């Protein structure tokens, strides 16, 4: 779980807050979209009747037809970009199933299931595992320790970044490393608004270890680790993080993100990405946006 990459930008690491990329570097010629396969679940039964994160307020009603229309727009956008979208059947007793990213982590056709921290979502884990088994996945692991899928696991070319502090257990990190055979980098989340890693960090290019993230969501030591491993990361400002702008999905060229994160659009374009703003305002009432709705199936 250590890092052998040589140190860069020593002054920046000392500050723990990396700056935007060097002006001399040309990011624009490196961006190529790669077709992806996603698993999504329509919000047919989405509602907020309990609160397990600071975004959820049962007093705020959900406009279900609008939530479904917003979700369909995201699904259709993926398909228009050439991606495959598989569908998971929603269950009426599981209103948060729309947040499909939390149900598993899939790398090289190996499926690490989820084990949810809150009983309200616990039954989602088996629904996801049943789907993978029914669709021909043979290397499927039911975890011993709490992890909430891609909510707290983010895949880069070199690492499996792993969040902890509010949901996933630190013990799940060793379990994931043994199962996937990839180095796991543990990151401590300290702001309850960013209760999952995918609310505070997004992988922009998983073939080049490029990410964007919001430093105040992480502990002092985790900020230093991120600065060391990803010296050219795009750093989000507070208004964009608060709009859940980091709960985004990138195919290596297109970056689908909440439309309210307007401060991220120009920095993304400057790096050669094409940001695409999505309105998932109704689903935000449950504490999720683009990434939360999107589990990637990596073959």
Buried (B, 14 or more C-beta within 10 A) or exposed (E): EEEEEEEEBEEBBEEBBBBEBEEEEEBEEBBEBEEBBBBBBBBBBBBBEEBBBEBBEEEEEBEBEBBBEBBEEBBEBBEEBEBEBBEBEBBEEBBBBBBBBBBBBBBEBBBBBBBBBEEBBEEBBEBBBEBBEEEEBEEBBEBEBBBBBBBBBBBBEBBBBBBBBBBBBEBBBBBBBEBBEBBBBBBBBBBEBBBBBBBBBBBBBBEBBBBBBBBEBBBEEBBBBBBBBBBBBBBBEEEBBBBBBBBBBBBBBBBBBBBBBBBBBEBBBBBBBBBBBBBBBBBBBBBBBBBBBBBBBEE
